[in-house]
Amino acid sequence: MDPKISIISPFFNSESTLKRAVDSVISQSFSEWELILVNDGSSDQSERIAKSYLEDQRISYIYQENKGVSAARNLGASKAKADWLIFLDSDDTFLADSIKNFFFYIGRFNDNTDIVFSSYYLIKNGKLELYASSRLAGSYCIKKYIFFEIGGFDEKMTYGENSELIRRAKLKGLKFQKANFVSLKYFESKNGGSKNLLNMIQSNEYLLKKYSDFFECRQYEKAVYLQVIGVALLRLGEFEKAQKYFLECVKIRFLKPQYWFRLFLSSFPFLSRKIYPLKRSIQF
């Protein structure tokens, strides 16, 4: 029997979380799924863990040299058999009825939707917080042909790639539906160091260039991205670089106090460090 929904789960050196993620799929109350595990060049025991599940005919395994999560998701999607796709990160988990609920809402909306969104739980310091419909992997389900029609994930992005995909979908005028259920437990990463901050900076700079015409007409939204980059630079101790971004924010929204405040912080590193603890410095 062909699967109703294909789940693509890329992983890279995920030996501490991969089993938890895969088990959350296997324990679903809805059984007509396939799970495609994509190894993005892991060097730990992740491959052994993934292959231990291959006795389940619904689970398949693909290996690629390390190219990043976006490339791994695209590769997995290209092998999917179902008409609908869900992307599940290897450090997150589904709730027991997640796939059943997605399938229910797909049937309920019929041809009136291209993407179905759910809510998610954030697991932070052992505490559970509920968040409404989002753009996190695992919290939305997208038609396979639509995914490829809009170009899949942008493989140049290493941060915010789900949001960028949804942005393209919106610009294409696709049909969205918000469903009233929680699908995902999103575990806050404990590895939010300089590498993640650098990914954030590079991806947001790339996004501003990629959508330069869009942001030219939406300067206020552009300022939000500039501020995100500036704050990341503060955390890395790159105060002069951060100052340039906050100056741009102030030019766009002169009366916005938070932009002036962060511009002030970028001029006084000792104060900035108290609010934004430093991560390891980087080289540009």
C-alpha positions as CSV (number, residue, x, y, z in Angstrom):
1,M,0.0,0.0,0.0
2,D,1.4,3.4,-1.0
3,P,1.9,5.8,1.9
4,K,-0.5,8.7,2.4
5,I,2.2,11.0,3.8
6,S,6.0,11.0,3.4
7,I,8.2,12.1,6.3
8,I,11.7,13.3,5.5
9,S,14.1,13.4,8.4
10,P,17.7,14.5,7.7
11,F,20.4,14.0,10.3
12,F,24.0,15.0,10.9
13,N,25.9,13.6,13.9
14,S,22.5,13.1,15.7
15,E,23.3,10.0,17.7
16,S,21.9,11.5,20.9
17,T,18.5,12.4,19.4
18,L,17.8,10.4,16.3
19,K,16.3,7.4,18.1
20,R,13.8,9.6,19.9
21,A,12.7,11.2,16.6
22,V,12.3,8.0,14.7
23,D,10.5,6.3,17.6
24,S,8.0,9.2,17.6
25,V,7.1,8.3,14.0
26,I,6.9,4.6,14.6
27,S,4.5,5.1,17.5
28,Q,2.0,7.1,15.5
29,S,-1.6,6.2,15.7
30,F,-1.8,6.5,11.9
31,S,0.2,3.9,10.1
32,E,0.1,4.8,6.4
33,W,3.3,6.8,6.2
34,E,6.8,6.4,5.0
35,L,9.9,7.7,6.7
36,I,13.0,8.7,4.7
37,L,16.1,9.1,6.8
38,V,18.8,11.1,5.0
39,N,22.3,10.9,6.4
40,D,24.1,14.2,5.7
41,G,27.6,12.8,6.1
42,S,27.5,11.9,9.8
43,S,30.7,10.7,11.4
44,D,29.2,9.4,14.7
45,Q,26.9,6.5,15.4
46,S,23.9,8.0,13.6
47,E,24.2,5.8,10.6
48,R,24.1,2.6,12.7
49,I,21.0,3.9,14.6
50,A,19.2,4.8,11.3
51,K,20.0,1.4,9.7
52,S,18.7,-0.4,12.8
53,Y,15.2,0.6,11.8
54,L,15.3,-0.7,8.2
55,E,13.4,-3.9,9.0
56,D,10.3,-1.7,9.0
57,Q,9.4,-1.6,5.3
58,R,8.1,1.9,5.7
59,I,11.5,3.3,6.6
60,S,14.3,3.9,4.0
61,Y,17.8,5.3,4.3
62,I,19.8,7.6,2.0
63,Y,23.4,8.8,2.4
64,Q,24.9,12.0,1.0
65,E,28.2,13.7,1.5
66,N,27.7,16.7,3.9
67,K,25.8,19.4,2.0
68,G,23.6,20.8,4.7
69,V,20.0,20.2,5.9
70,S,18.3,21.9,2.9
71,A,20.1,19.7,0.4
72,A,19.3,16.6,2.6
73,R,15.6,17.5,2.7
74,N,15.5,18.1,-1.1
75,L,17.1,14.7,-1.7
76,G,14.7,13.0,0.6
77,A,11.7,14.7,-1.0
78,S,12.9,13.6,-4.4
79,K,12.5,9.9,-3.3
80,A,9.1,10.4,-1.6
81,K,6.2,8.2,-2.7
82,A,3.3,10.1,-1.1
83,D,1.5,13.2,-2.4
84,W,2.2,15.1,0.9
85,L,5.4,15.8,2.7
86,I,6.4,16.6,6.3
87,F,10.0,17.4,7.3
88,L,11.0,16.3,10.8
89,D,14.3,17.4,12.3
90,S,16.3,14.7,14.0
91,D,16.2,16.4,17.3
92,D,12.4,16.9,17.5
93,T,9.5,14.6,17.9
94,F,5.9,14.1,16.8
95,L,3.0,13.8,19.2
96,A,1.2,10.4,19.0
97,D,-1.6,11.7,16.7
98,S,0.3,14.1,14.6
99,I,0.2,12.3,11.2
100,K,-3.4,11.3,11.7
101,N,-4.4,14.9,12.4
102,F,-2.5,16.1,9.3
103,F,-4.2,13.5,7.2
104,F,-7.6,14.4,8.6
105,Y,-7.1,18.1,7.8
106,I,-5.8,17.4,4.4
107,G,-9.1,15.5,3.7
108,R,-11.1,18.2,5.3
109,F,-9.6,21.0,3.2
110,N,-9.5,18.9,0.1
111,D,-8.4,21.0,-2.8
112,N,-8.6,24.3,-0.9
113,T,-5.1,24.1,0.5
114,D,-1.5,23.5,-0.5
115,I,0.1,23.7,3.0
116,V,-1.5,22.8,6.3
117,F,0.0,24.4,9.5
118,S,-0.3,23.1,13.0
119,S,0.9,24.4,16.4
120,Y,3.9,23.1,18.4
121,Y,5.3,22.7,21.9
122,L,8.7,24.3,22.7
123,I,10.6,22.2,25.2
124,K,12.9,24.7,27.1
125,N,14.8,23.9,30.2
126,G,12.5,20.9,30.8
127,K,9.4,23.1,30.5
128,L,6.7,22.9,27.9
129,E,5.4,26.0,26.2
130,L,2.6,26.1,23.5
131,Y,3.1,28.1,20.4
132,A,0.6,28.8,17.6
133,S,0.9,27.8,13.9
134,S,4.5,28.1,12.8
135,R,7.1,27.6,10.1
136,L,9.1,25.0,11.9
137,A,9.9,21.7,10.2
138,G,7.5,19.1,11.6
139,S,4.7,21.7,12.1
140,Y,3.5,21.9,8.5
141,C,2.5,19.5,5.7
142,I,3.0,20.5,2.0
143,K,1.9,19.0,-1.3
144,K,4.8,17.3,-3.0
145,Y,4.2,18.8,-6.4
146,I,3.9,22.3,-4.9
147,F,7.1,21.8,-3.0
148,F,9.0,21.1,-6.2
149,E,7.0,23.7,-8.2
150,I,8.3,26.5,-5.9
151,G,11.9,25.1,-6.0
152,G,12.2,23.1,-2.8
153,F,14.5,24.4,0.0
154,D,17.1,27.0,-1.0
155,E,20.4,25.0,-0.4
156,K,22.4,28.3,0.1
157,M,20.5,28.8,3.4
158,T,21.7,27.3,6.6
159,Y,19.3,29.1,8.9
160,G,15.6,30.1,8.5
161,E,15.2,27.8,5.5
162,N,11.7,26.8,6.4
163,S,10.6,30.5,6.7
164,E,12.2,31.2,3.4
165,L,10.3,28.3,1.7
166,I,7.0,29.6,3.2
167,R,7.8,33.1,2.0
168,R,8.2,31.8,-1.6
169,A,4.9,29.9,-1.2
170,K,3.1,33.1,-0.1
171,L,4.6,35.1,-3.0
172,K,3.3,32.4,-5.4
173,G,-0.2,32.9,-3.9
174,L,-0.5,29.4,-2.6
175,K,-3.4,28.3,-0.3
176,F,-2.7,28.0,3.4
177,Q,-4.8,26.5,6.2
178,K,-4.2,26.6,9.9
179,A,-5.3,23.4,11.7
180,N,-6.4,23.2,15.3
181,F,-3.9,20.7,16.7
182,V,-0.4,20.4,18.0
183,S,2.0,18.2,16.0
184,L,5.5,18.8,17.3
185,K,7.7,18.9,20.3
186,Y,10.5,21.3,19.4
187,F,13.5,20.9,21.7
188,E,15.5,24.1,22.1
189,S,19.1,23.5,20.9
190,K,21.8,23.6,23.5
191,N,24.4,24.2,20.7
192,G,23.5,27.8,20.0
193,G,27.1,29.0,19.8
194,S,29.0,31.0,17.4
195,K,28.5,28.6,14.5
196,N,24.7,29.0,14.7
197,L,25.0,32.8,15.0
198,L,27.2,32.9,12.0
199,N,24.7,30.8,10.1
200,M,22.0,33.3,11.2
201,I,24.0,36.2,10.0
202,Q,24.9,34.8,6.6
203,S,21.4,33.4,5.9
204,N,19.7,36.7,6.8
205,E,22.2,38.7,4.7
206,Y,21.5,36.4,1.8
207,L,17.8,36.7,2.3
208,L,18.0,40.5,2.2
209,K,19.8,40.3,-1.1
210,K,17.6,37.6,-2.6
211,Y,14.4,39.6,-1.8
212,S,15.9,43.0,-2.3
213,D,13.0,44.3,-4.4
214,F,10.5,42.9,-1.9
215,F,12.3,44.6,1.0
216,E,12.7,47.9,-0.9
217,C,8.9,48.2,-0.7
218,R,8.8,47.0,2.9
219,Q,11.5,48.9,4.7
220,Y,10.1,48.3,8.2
221,E,10.3,44.5,7.6
222,K,13.9,45.0,6.3
223,A,14.8,46.7,9.6
224,V,13.7,43.7,11.6
225,Y,16.1,41.5,9.7
226,L,18.9,44.1,10.1
227,Q,18.3,44.1,13.8
228,V,18.5,40.3,14.0
229,I,21.9,40.4,12.3
230,G,23.0,43.2,14.6
231,V,22.1,41.4,17.7
232,A,23.9,38.3,16.5
233,L,27.0,40.4,16.0
234,L,26.7,41.8,19.5
235,R,26.7,38.3,20.8
236,L,29.8,37.6,18.9
237,G,31.6,40.7,20.2
238,E,31.6,42.3,16.7
239,F,30.5,45.6,18.0
240,E,31.6,47.9,15.1
241,K,29.9,45.6,12.5
242,A,26.8,45.5,14.7
243,Q,26.7,49.3,14.9
244,K,26.5,49.6,11.1
245,Y,23.4,47.4,11.1
246,F,21.7,49.4,13.9
247,L,22.5,52.6,12.1
248,E,20.6,51.3,9.1
249,C,17.7,50.4,11.4
250,V,17.6,53.9,12.8
251,K,17.6,55.4,9.3
252,I,14.5,53.3,8.4
253,R,12.6,53.8,11.7
254,F,14.0,56.9,13.4
255,L,11.5,56.9,16.2
256,K,11.9,53.3,17.1
257,P,13.4,53.3,20.7
258,Q,14.7,49.7,20.5
259,Y,16.9,50.5,17.5
260,W,18.4,53.5,19.3
261,F,19.0,51.4,22.4
262,R,20.9,48.6,20.6
263,L,22.8,51.3,18.7
264,F,23.8,52.7,22.0
265,L,24.9,49.2,23.3
266,S,27.1,48.7,20.2
267,S,29.0,51.7,21.3
268,F,29.6,50.5,24.9
269,P,30.7,46.8,24.8
270,F,30.9,46.5,28.5
271,L,27.1,47.2,28.7
272,S,26.3,45.0,25.7
273,R,28.1,42.0,27.3
274,K,25.8,42.2,30.3
275,I,22.7,42.0,28.1
276,Y,24.0,39.8,25.3
277,P,26.6,37.3,26.7
278,L,29.5,36.8,24.3
279,K,29.9,33.7,22.2
280,R,33.3,32.8,20.7
281,S,34.4,35.5,18.2
282,I,34.4,34.9,14.5
283,Q,36.3,36.0,11.4
284,F,34.5,37.4,8.4
